[in-house]
Amino acid sequence: MHTTISAKLINITVAALVGSALLFGAHAAHAANSIVARVSLSQQVMEVSVDGRPTFAWKVSTGDRAHVTPTGSFKPTRMHEMWYSKKYDNAPMPHSVFFSGGYAVHATYAIKRLGRPASHGCVRLHPDNAADFYQLVETFGPANTSIVIVK
């Protein structure tokens, strides 16, 4: 398992964010909080802001030369704790947050490829970070989440 001091701090922060959302109730948390995940294709990074405050910055892998990652602003359309790609040989896509057709933010086991384009168009994250992102979206709600992908 990938464990570093920063990973532990991120897990504590996600737990604290989720805990405060639950403490203040679903309606209060959802009305006050929003999540914006900004993916930079040129930097291969996803920066997550919670209620306007920069909270996380994670390495990603987006579409390689042969596969485009769509740009624009999206809302999550569906979520699956575990999904298997129907298009790419049942490839596992843990903690999938779909945002445009078959495109999703999800975990990858190819963590050595994070930080450079390597996917078929999805936004890949380290499994720990994908689980944290999934938990944030689940807690604060897809309606309060934006996924913004820029060049």
C-alpha positions as CSV (number, residue, x, y, z in Angstrom):
1,M,0.0,0.0,0.0
2,H,1.2,3.5,-0.8
3,T,1.5,5.3,2.5
4,T,3.3,8.5,3.0
5,I,3.0,11.3,5.5
6,S,1.0,13.4,2.9
7,A,-1.3,10.5,2.2
8,K,-2.0,10.1,5.9
9,L,-2.7,13.9,6.1
10,I,-5.0,13.7,3.1
11,N,-7.0,10.8,4.6
12,I,-7.4,12.7,7.9
13,T,-8.5,15.8,6.0
14,V,-11.1,13.8,3.9
15,A,-12.4,12.1,7.1
16,A,-12.7,15.5,8.8
17,L,-14.5,17.0,5.8
18,V,-16.9,14.1,5.6
19,G,-17.4,14.1,9.3
20,S,-18.3,17.8,9.4
21,A,-20.7,17.3,6.6
22,L,-22.4,14.5,8.5
23,L,-22.3,16.4,11.8
24,F,-24.1,19.4,10.3
25,G,-26.6,17.3,8.4
26,A,-26.9,16.5,4.7
27,H,-28.9,19.5,3.8
28,A,-26.8,22.0,5.6
29,A,-23.5,20.6,4.3
30,H,-24.8,20.3,0.7
31,A,-26.2,23.8,0.7
32,A,-23.0,25.4,2.0
33,N,-20.3,23.2,0.4
34,S,-19.3,22.5,-3.1
35,I,-16.4,20.6,-4.7
36,V,-14.6,21.7,-7.8
37,A,-12.1,19.3,-9.3
38,R,-9.9,21.1,-11.8
39,V,-7.9,18.8,-14.1
40,S,-5.0,20.3,-16.0
41,L,-4.1,18.3,-19.1
42,S,-0.8,20.1,-19.6
43,Q,0.3,19.7,-15.9
44,Q,-1.4,16.2,-15.4
45,V,-2.7,17.3,-12.0
46,M,-6.2,17.5,-10.4
47,E,-6.7,20.2,-7.9
48,V,-9.7,19.8,-5.6
49,S,-11.3,22.8,-3.9
50,V,-13.9,22.4,-1.2
51,D,-16.1,25.4,-0.6
52,G,-13.7,27.5,-2.6
53,R,-10.6,26.5,-0.6
54,P,-7.8,24.6,-2.3
55,T,-7.7,21.3,-0.5
56,F,-5.9,18.6,-2.6
57,A,-3.5,18.4,-5.5
58,W,-3.1,15.0,-7.0
59,K,-1.1,13.6,-10.0
60,V,-3.3,12.2,-12.7
61,S,-3.0,10.4,-16.1
62,T,-5.3,11.6,-18.8
63,G,-5.7,10.6,-22.4
64,D,-2.6,9.6,-24.4
65,R,-1.9,10.8,-27.9
66,A,-4.4,8.4,-29.5
67,H,-7.2,9.1,-26.9
68,V,-8.6,12.5,-26.0
69,T,-9.9,13.6,-22.6
70,P,-12.8,16.0,-23.1
71,T,-12.4,19.5,-21.9
72,G,-15.1,21.7,-20.3
73,S,-17.1,21.8,-17.1
74,F,-19.1,18.7,-16.1
75,K,-21.2,17.4,-13.3
76,P,-20.9,13.7,-12.2
77,T,-23.6,11.7,-13.9
78,R,-23.2,8.4,-12.1
79,M,-20.9,6.7,-9.6
80,H,-19.7,3.1,-9.1
81,E,-17.6,1.8,-6.3
82,M,-16.3,-0.7,-8.8
83,W,-16.9,-0.6,-12.6
84,Y,-15.5,-2.7,-15.4
85,S,-15.0,-1.1,-18.7
86,K,-17.3,-2.4,-21.4
87,K,-15.1,-0.9,-24.1
88,Y,-11.6,-1.9,-22.9
89,D,-11.6,-5.6,-22.1
90,N,-13.3,-5.4,-18.7
91,A,-10.5,-3.2,-17.3
92,P,-11.2,-2.4,-13.6
93,M,-12.2,1.2,-12.8
94,P,-12.4,1.4,-9.0
95,H,-14.2,4.4,-7.4
96,S,-15.5,5.7,-10.8
97,V,-17.1,9.1,-10.9
98,F,-18.5,9.4,-14.5
99,F,-18.8,12.9,-15.9
100,S,-19.4,12.6,-19.7
101,G,-20.6,9.4,-21.4
102,G,-18.0,6.7,-20.7
103,Y,-15.4,9.2,-19.3
104,A,-14.8,9.0,-15.6
105,V,-12.4,10.0,-12.8
106,H,-11.3,6.6,-11.4
107,A,-8.4,4.7,-9.7
108,T,-5.6,3.1,-11.6
109,Y,-3.2,0.4,-10.6
110,A,-0.6,1.8,-13.0
111,I,0.5,4.3,-10.5
112,K,4.0,4.7,-12.0
113,R,2.3,6.3,-15.0
114,L,0.7,9.0,-13.0
115,G,1.8,12.5,-13.9
116,R,1.8,11.8,-17.7
117,P,-0.8,11.0,-20.3
118,A,-1.5,7.3,-20.4
119,S,-5.3,6.6,-20.4
120,H,-7.9,6.1,-23.0
121,G,-9.4,9.4,-22.1
122,C,-10.4,8.9,-18.4
123,V,-8.8,10.8,-15.5
124,R,-6.8,8.3,-13.6
125,L,-5.9,8.7,-9.9
126,H,-3.8,6.9,-7.3
127,P,-6.3,4.4,-5.6
128,D,-6.1,6.2,-2.3
129,N,-6.9,9.6,-3.9
130,A,-9.7,8.1,-6.1
131,A,-11.3,6.6,-2.9
132,D,-11.0,10.0,-1.2
133,F,-12.5,11.9,-4.2
134,Y,-15.3,9.3,-4.5
135,Q,-16.1,9.7,-0.8
136,L,-16.2,13.5,-1.1
137,V,-18.5,13.4,-4.1
138,E,-20.7,10.9,-2.4
139,T,-20.9,13.0,0.8
140,F,-21.4,16.5,-0.8
141,G,-23.4,15.2,-3.7
142,P,-22.9,15.1,-7.5
143,A,-25.1,18.3,-7.8
144,N,-22.6,20.2,-5.7
145,T,-19.6,18.8,-7.6
146,S,-18.0,20.2,-10.7
147,I,-15.3,18.5,-12.7
148,V,-13.5,21.1,-14.9
149,I,-11.0,19.9,-17.4
150,V,-8.6,22.5,-19.0
151,K,-5.7,22.2,-21.5
